[in-house]
Amino acid sequence: MAATGPPGASGTDRPSKHTQRYDRQLRLWSHSGQVALEHAHVLVIGASPLSGHILKNLVLPGLGSLTVCDDAIVSEQDSQHDFFVDAASVGTPYAEALAQGLAELNPATTAQACTQSPADLLREQPDFFLQCSLLVCVRQPKDMAIRIAELAWHASPPIPLVCVRSSGFQGVLHVALGELGIVETHPESLVDLRLTRPFPALQAHARAYAADPSDSYAMSHVPFVVLLLQALEAWQAAHDGAMPSPASRKAFMDFVRARAAPGADTENVDEALAALAQHVWRPLQSPPVPAAVTALFDDAQCRNLSARSPPFWLLVAALHRFVQRHGVLPLASSLPDMKATSKDFVALQHVYVKQARADLEAFLSELHAVLASVGTSRAALALTDDAVRVFVKHAAFLQLMRGRCLTHQWHAPNVGALEAALNDAVNPVTAQYHLAFVAADRFTERYKRCPGARDDDVAEDARILLNEAIAYAADIGLPLSAEHRARLTEACREMARGGCSDTPATAALLGGVVAQEIIKILTVQYVPLDNTCVYDGIVQALSTFRL
């Protein structure tokens, strides 16, 4: 495989202007994530201060293009509350003013405005909503959000949708995601030392390694990987081939300590003992292939492949063939730092790198067979060498997300998850505001205005909201205790007091949270929200649950 990488990424070249501009985020989601972000188009339905905060956090990292769709006109009040709208914009289309202000943040982003009514577009040009990578509904009426969400959900492939609303100091975020196969989940560590399932070359290296017991320097520089492999083999020889059991863990630790030379520095022994939890105890209690990855092998998408299958599933199918042939996942060649001489460390590293290369070649052979069986190729799928390498390196941490459409989240929610969130005894409870936002939707449908829109009706609107929230809970079969009702009463009071307004602090925080989830989806990295997040600014708490 030929080496490929981002421009200006070699050790001798000066970083390009592009790399210098996005240096910090390239460390978070790498070149592949940046490319994905720069090729994405986000369509935002609804111009508001909250929309501006969301898009600001996408434009600065280099979002490719955006469109703001709204037929609203900038008011005097808008100019006082929205950073991207000034007094000169009063009386002009809000979408245009917002797009213009955002475009000034980053010349690499194309910002456009559509000043037609979203309702008219849904009726006359529904395809308008399908010409994007991701849809964001900001402060949209329930009926509008549901219609757009259904359109996006039934597209081929489904278009991810984010729906966000705020009122005063509270906000709620929903993500509707069809299917997302995530390779780069960014676990804490990719290191797999294979101490409990050593490959032949590693086992031979450990057996051949010899240090003079009378040489304290040599004994203190035995790499902990070698030390543990030798200790495990000696333990097995003394216990009829059995690995240490949970009951004999302390005895094995004493066994490792006893292998240190008297008077020698024991830093490498300490490293060996510290590595036991992750690299010995956990693997001994776990299957060679994680359950989440095995579940992918059993998925219908993996078993029923075609030339139209997403690359993720073709790669998973190749991984399945590799596991069937070798019994383990391909090796990632990462090694942690350790007490050892440079010569010994490099020699050990060479053993792992050589095996990782062999596994990569074997995986490529399996991938070629899979692609040939469905009549396609890596070139046709744009599967680069780097993409394959990344997949193999992260094979143990693959995740598949299958979300729920917005309609089901609202009309047929996971009541058990909502009940658990309301009964959380550890964290601040915010789920009552989800019920309050649903009640606000029902209020708006009935009275054709936002609750709390008139100062003299706030108390009455709060009472109506509470009744609507209780009715909704009854509709979905959610039991409400006296404590729940007390929290819900306060939530409805706050909802009415907020009057569906964009409080600057709330809009800024929600803008960051929403943008973060959008970036996860667009770059297909980290693990995005599944599927609801509620924020209460009064107690400064966020809670998440799957409705």
C-alpha positions in Angstrom: 0.0 0.0 0.0 1.4 3.4 -1.0 1.7 5.9 1.8 -0.8 8.7 1.6 -1.5 11.6 3.9 -2.6 15.3 4.1 -0.7 17.9 2.2 2.2 19.3 4.2 2.1 16.4 6.7 5.5 14.9 6.2 8.3 15.4 8.7 10.3 17.6 6.4 7.7 19.7 4.6 6.5 23.0 6.1 2.9 22.7 7.1 0.5 24.1 4.4 -1.6 27.2 5.2 -4.6 24.9 5.4 -2.9 22.7 8.0 -1.7 25.7 10.0 -5.2 27.2 10.0 -6.9 24.0 11.2 -4.1 22.5 13.2 -5.9 22.1 16.5 -9.0 20.4 15.1 -6.9 18.2 12.8 -5.5 16.7 16.0 -9.1 15.9 17.0 -10.6 14.4 13.8 -7.5 14.1 11.5 -7.3 14.8 7.8 -10.1 12.5 6.8 -12.5 14.2 9.2 -11.5 17.6 8.0 -12.1 16.6 4.4 -15.5 15.3 5.3 -16.4 18.5 7.0 -15.2 20.6 4.1 -17.3 18.6 1.6 -20.5 18.8 3.7 -23.5 21.1 3.2 -25.7 21.9 6.1 -29.2 23.3 5.6 -30.6 25.2 8.6 -34.4 25.8 8.7 -35.0 28.9 10.8 -33.0 32.0 11.3 -32.4 33.1 14.9 -29.6 33.8 17.4 -29.5 30.1 18.2 -29.0 29.3 14.5 -26.1 31.8 14.4 -24.4 30.2 17.3 -24.7 26.7 15.8 -23.4 27.8 12.4 -20.6 29.9 13.8 -19.3 26.7 15.5 -19.4 25.0 12.1 -18.0 27.7 9.9 -14.9 28.4 12.0 -13.7 24.7 11.7 -14.2 24.9 7.9 -17.7 23.6 7.0 -17.9 23.4 3.2 -21.2 25.2 2.7 -24.4 26.2 4.5 -27.8 27.4 3.6 -30.1 29.3 6.0 -33.8 29.0 5.0 -36.4 31.4 6.5 -38.8 34.1 5.2 -38.6 36.1 8.4 -37.6 39.8 8.4 -35.1 41.2 10.8 -36.8 43.2 13.5 -35.4 45.8 15.9 -35.4 43.2 18.7 -33.5 40.8 16.5 -30.7 43.3 15.9 -30.3 43.7 19.7 -30.1 40.0 20.4 -28.2 38.4 17.5 -24.5 39.0 17.2 -24.6 38.5 13.4 -27.4 41.0 12.8 -27.0 44.8 13.2 -29.3 47.8 13.0 -28.6 48.2 9.3 -30.2 44.8 8.7 -33.5 45.7 10.2 -36.2 45.3 7.6 -34.1 42.9 5.4 -34.5 39.1 5.1 -33.1 37.5 8.3 -31.7 34.5 6.4 -29.6 36.8 4.2 -28.3 38.9 7.1 -27.3 35.8 9.0 -25.6 34.2 6.0 -23.7 37.4 5.3 -22.5 37.7 8.8 -21.4 34.0 8.9 -19.6 34.3 5.6 -17.2 36.9 7.1 -15.9 34.3 9.6 -14.3 32.0 7.2 -13.8 32.7 3.4 -13.5 28.9 2.8 -17.2 28.4 3.7 -19.9 29.1 1.1 -22.9 30.7 2.9 -26.2 31.0 1.1 -29.7 32.2 2.1 -33.1 31.0 1.0 -35.8 33.6 1.8 -38.8 31.5 0.8 -41.2 30.2 3.4 -40.2 26.6 4.5 -43.9 25.7 4.4 -44.1 26.9 0.8 -41.0 25.0 -0.1 -42.3 21.8 1.5 -45.5 22.1 -0.6 -43.9 23.2 -3.9 -40.2 22.0 -3.9 -39.8 19.2 -1.3 -36.5 18.2 -3.0 -35.0 21.4 -1.8 -34.6 19.8 1.7 -32.8 16.7 0.2 -29.9 18.6 -1.3 -27.7 18.6 1.8 -25.6 16.4 4.0 -27.5 17.3 7.2 -30.7 19.2 8.1 -31.1 21.4 11.2 -34.5 22.5 12.4 -34.2 25.5 14.7 -37.1 26.6 16.8 -39.6 25.2 14.2 -43.2 24.4 15.0 -43.9 20.7 15.7 -45.8 20.2 12.5 -43.1 21.7 10.3 -40.3 19.8 12.1 -42.2 16.5 11.7 -42.8 17.0 8.0 -39.2 17.9 7.3 -38.0 15.0 9.5 -40.2 12.5 7.6 -38.9 13.7 4.3 -35.3 13.4 5.4 -35.9 10.0 7.1 -37.4 8.4 3.9 -34.7 9.8 1.6 -32.3 7.3 0.1 -30.0 7.3 2.0 -31.7 8.9 5.0 -30.4 12.4 5.7 -29.4 13.0 9.3 -31.6 15.6 11.0 -31.1 17.7 14.2 -34.0 19.5 15.8 -33.2 22.0 18.5 -35.5 24.4 20.5 -34.9 26.7 23.4 -37.0 28.8 25.7 -35.4 31.1 28.3 -32.8 29.1 30.3 -33.8 25.7 28.9 -33.3 23.8 25.6 -33.9 20.4 24.0 -32.0 18.7 21.2 -33.2 15.7 19.2 -31.1 13.7 16.6 -32.7 11.6 14.0 -30.1 9.3 12.5 -30.9 6.5 10.1 -27.7 4.4 10.2 -24.1 5.4 10.9 -21.2 3.0 11.0 -18.5 4.6 13.0 -14.8 3.5 12.6 -13.0 6.1 14.6 -14.8 6.1 17.9 -11.6 7.5 19.6 -11.3 5.1 22.5 -8.9 5.8 25.3 -6.2 3.5 23.9 -5.7 1.4 20.8 -2.9 -0.7 22.3 -3.4 -4.5 22.1 -0.4 -6.3 23.4 -1.8 -9.8 22.8 -0.2 -11.1 26.0 -2.9 -13.7 26.6 -3.1 -14.7 22.9 0.5 -14.1 21.7 1.2 -14.6 18.0 4.2 -16.9 17.2 6.8 -14.2 16.5 6.0 -12.4 19.8 6.2 -15.7 21.7 9.5 -16.5 20.1 10.9 -13.0 20.9 10.0 -13.4 24.6 11.5 -16.9 24.8 14.7 -15.7 23.2 15.1 -12.7 25.4 17.6 -13.3 28.1 19.0 -11.0 30.8 21.7 -11.9 33.3 20.0 -12.1 36.7 23.2 -10.8 38.3 23.2 -7.7 36.1 20.8 -5.3 37.9 20.9 -2.8 35.0 19.8 -5.5 32.5 17.1 -6.8 34.8 15.7 -3.4 35.4 15.4 -2.8 31.6 13.6 -6.0 30.6 10.5 -4.6 28.7 7.4 -5.2 30.8 5.8 -7.0 27.8 8.6 -9.5 27.7 8.5 -9.8 31.5 4.8 -10.6 31.5 5.0 -13.0 28.6 7.8 -14.9 30.4 5.9 -14.9 33.7 2.7 -16.1 32.0 4.5 -19.0 30.3 6.2 -20.0 33.5 2.9 -19.8 35.4 1.2 -22.0 32.8 4.1 -24.5 33.0 3.6 -24.8 36.8 -0.2 -24.9 36.6 -0.9 -27.6 33.9 -1.2 -24.9 31.1 -3.8 -22.8 32.9 -3.7 -19.0 32.9 -4.1 -17.2 36.2 -7.7 -17.3 37.4 -9.5 -14.4 39.3 -8.8 -16.3 42.5 -5.1 -16.5 41.8 -4.5 -12.9 40.7 -2.7 -11.9 43.9 -0.5 -15.0 43.7 0.4 -14.2 40.1 1.3 -10.6 41.0 3.6 -11.9 43.7 5.0 -14.3 41.1 5.8 -11.3 38.8 7.4 -9.4 41.7 9.6 -12.3 42.6 11.1 -12.3 39.1 12.8 -8.9 39.8 16.5 -9.2 40.7 17.3 -8.2 44.3 18.5 -4.7 44.6 17.5 -3.8 41.0 15.3 -0.9 40.0 11.8 -2.3 39.7 10.2 0.3 37.5 9.6 -2.2 34.7 8.0 -4.6 37.2 5.7 -1.8 38.4 4.8 -1.2 34.7 4.1 -4.9 34.3 1.8 -4.9 37.4 0.0 -1.8 36.2 -0.6 -3.4 32.8 -2.3 -6.5 34.2 -5.8 -5.0 34.4 -6.0 -3.9 30.7 -3.7 -6.5 29.1 -4.1 -9.7 31.1 -7.2 -9.7 33.4 -9.6 -8.1 30.9 -8.6 -10.2 27.9 -8.8 -13.4 30.0 -12.4 -12.5 30.8 -13.3 -11.4 27.3 -13.8 -13.1 23.9 -11.1 -12.5 21.3 -13.6 -10.4 19.3 -15.7 -7.8 21.3 -19.4 -8.5 21.4 -20.2 -5.2 19.5 -18.1 -6.3 16.6 -19.5 -9.9 16.6 -23.0 -8.3 16.4 -21.9 -6.5 13.2 -20.9 -9.9 11.7 -24.4 -11.2 12.4 -26.2 -8.1 11.0 -28.3 -8.6 7.9 -26.3 -5.8 6.2 -23.1 -7.8 6.5 -24.7 -11.0 5.4 -26.6 -9.6 2.4 -24.0 -7.6 0.5 -24.2 -6.1 -2.9 -22.3 -3.5 -5.0 -24.5 -0.9 -3.5 -23.6 -1.8 0.1 -21.9 1.1 2.0 -18.1 0.7 2.2 -18.5 0.2 6.0 -20.4 -3.0 5.5 -18.0 -4.3 2.9 -15.1 -3.7 5.3 -17.0 -5.4 8.1 -17.6 -8.4 5.8 -13.8 -8.6 5.1 -13.1 -8.3 8.8 -15.5 -11.2 9.4 -13.6 -13.4 6.9 -10.3 -12.4 8.6 -11.6 -13.5 12.0 -13.0 -16.7 10.7 -9.5 -17.5 9.2 -7.3 -16.2 12.1 -9.5 -16.3 15.2 -8.6 -12.8 16.2 -8.8 -9.2 14.9 -6.0 -7.7 12.9 -3.2 -6.4 15.1 -2.8 -2.6 15.7 1.0 -2.0 16.1 0.7 0.7 18.8 3.0 0.2 21.7 3.0 2.1 25.0 6.1 3.7 26.4 8.1 1.5 28.7 11.3 1.1 30.7 13.7 -0.5 28.2 16.9 0.1 26.3 16.4 1.8 23.0 17.7 -1.4 21.3 15.2 -3.7 23.1 12.3 -1.3 22.6 13.0 -1.1 18.8 13.4 -4.8 18.5 10.0 -5.4 20.3 8.4 -2.7 18.2 9.6 -4.4 15.1 7.9 -7.6 16.1 4.5 -5.9 16.5 4.9 -3.8 13.3 5.8 -6.8 11.2 2.8 -8.7 12.5 0.5 -5.7 11.9 1.7 -5.4 8.3 1.1 -9.1 7.8 -2.4 -8.8 9.2 -3.1 -5.8 7.0 -2.0 -7.7 3.9 -4.2 -10.6 4.9 -7.1 -8.2 5.5 -6.6 -6.7 2.1 -6.7 -10.1 0.5 -10.1 -10.8 2.3 -11.4 -7.3 1.2 -10.4 -8.0 -2.4 -12.4 -11.3 -2.2 -15.4 -9.6 -0.8 -15.4 -6.8 -3.4 -14.9 -9.2 -6.2 -17.9 -11.3 -5.0 -20.2 -8.3 -5.3 -18.7 -6.9 -8.5 -17.0 -3.8 -7.3 -13.6 -2.5 -6.4 -11.7 -0.2 -4.0 -11.3 2.3 -6.8 -15.1 2.4 -7.5 -15.8 2.9 -3.8 -13.0 5.4 -3.3 -11.6 3.2 -0.5 -8.1 4.7 -0.1 -5.1 3.0 1.6 -5.5 5.4 4.5 -9.2 4.5 5.0 -8.4 0.8 5.0 -5.5 1.3 7.5 -7.7 3.3 9.8 -10.4 0.6 9.7 -8.0 -2.1 10.5 -6.4 -0.1 13.3 -9.8 0.6 14.9 -11.3 -2.8 14.2 -11.9 -3.6 17.9 -13.8 -0.4 18.5 -16.3 -0.3 15.6 -19.8 1.0 16.5 -23.1 1.0 14.6 -25.7 3.5 15.4 -29.3 3.1 14.2 -31.5 5.9 15.4 -35.2 6.6 15.6 -37.1 9.1 13.5 -38.3 12.3 15.1 -42.0 11.2 14.7 -41.4 8.1 16.9 -39.3 10.1 19.4 -42.3 12.4 20.0 -45.3 10.2 19.4 -44.0 6.7 20.5 -41.1 7.4 22.8 -39.1 4.9 24.8 -41.1 5.4 28.0 -38.7 3.3 30.1 -35.8 5.6 29.2 -37.9 8.7 30.0 -39.0 7.3 33.3 -35.5 6.3 34.2 -34.3 9.9 33.4 -37.1 11.3 35.6 -36.0 9.0 38.5 -32.3 9.6 38.2 -31.0 9.6 41.8 -27.5 10.6 41.0 -27.6 13.5 38.5 -29.7 16.6 38.3 -33.0 15.7 36.7 -33.9 17.7 33.5 -36.2 15.3 31.6 -39.3 17.2 32.9 -38.3 19.9 30.4 -38.8 17.5 27.5 -42.4 17.1 28.7 -42.7 20.9 29.0 -41.4 21.4 25.4 -43.9 18.8 24.1 -46.6 20.7 26.1 -45.5 23.9 24.5 -46.0 22.4 21.0 -49.5 21.3 21.9 -50.2 24.8 23.3 -49.0 26.4 20.1 -51.1 24.1 17.9 -54.2 25.0 19.9 -53.7 28.7 20.6 -51.6 29.7 17.5 -49.1 31.5 19.7 -46.1 30.6 22.0 -46.9 30.1 25.7 -45.9 33.2 27.7 -45.9 35.5 24.7 -48.0 38.0 26.7 -46.8 39.1 30.1 -50.3 39.1 31.7 -51.0 35.5 30.6 -47.8 33.8 32.0 -49.5 32.2 35.0 -52.5 31.0 33.1 -50.3 29.7 30.3 -48.2 27.8 32.8 -51.3 26.1 34.1 -52.4 25.1 30.6 -48.9 23.8 29.9 -49.0 21.7 33.0 -52.3 20.1 32.0 -51.0 19.5 28.5 -47.8 17.9 29.9 -49.8 15.6 32.2 -52.1 14.7 29.3 -49.1 13.8 27.1 -47.6 11.6 29.9 -51.0 9.8 30.1 -51.1 9.4 26.3 -47.7 7.6 26.2 -48.2 5.7 29.5 -45.7 7.5 31.6 -46.5 7.4 35.3 -46.0 10.6 37.2 -45.3 10.6 40.9 -46.0 13.5 43.2 -42.3 14.4 42.9 -42.5 14.3 39.1 -45.5 16.5 39.1 -43.8 19.1 41.3 -40.8 19.2 39.0 -43.1 19.4 36.0 -45.1 22.3 37.5 -41.9 24.2 37.9 -40.7 23.3 34.4 -44.0 24.5 32.9 -43.7 27.8 34.9 -40.2 28.3 33.5 -41.4 27.4 30.0 -44.1 30.1 30.1 -41.7 32.6 31.7 -39.2 32.0 28.9 -41.8 32.8 26.3 -39.9 30.8 23.6 -37.1 33.3 23.7 -33.5 32.8 22.8 -31.6 33.8 25.9 -28.0 34.7 24.9 -26.3 32.4 27.3 -28.6 29.4 26.5 -28.2 30.0 22.8 -24.4 30.1 23.1 -24.2 26.9 25.0 -26.8 25.0 22.9 -25.0 26.3 19.8 -21.8 24.6 20.9 -23.6 21.3 21.9 -25.5 21.1 18.6 -22.4 21.9 16.5 -20.4 19.3 18.3 -23.0 16.6 17.5 -23.2 17.8 13.9 -19.4 17.5 13.5 -19.5 14.0 14.9 -22.1 13.0 12.3 -20.4 14.7 9.4 -16.9 13.5 10.1 -18.3 10.0 11.2 -16.0 10.2 14.2 -16.6 9.9 18.0 -20.0 8.7 19.1 -22.9 11.1 18.5 -25.9 11.6 20.7 -28.6 8.9 20.7 -31.0 10.7 20.6 -32.2 13.3 23.0 -30.4 15.9 25.2 -32.2 18.3 27.6 -30.5 21.3 29.1 -31.5 23.3 32.2 -29.6 26.5 32.5 -30.9 27.2 36.0 -29.1 24.2 37.5 -26.5 24.1 34.7 -27.2 20.4 33.9 -27.4 18.3 30.7 -29.0 14.9 30.5 -29.2 12.5 27.6 -31.5 9.6 26.9 -32.8 7.5 23.9 -36.5 8.2 23.3 
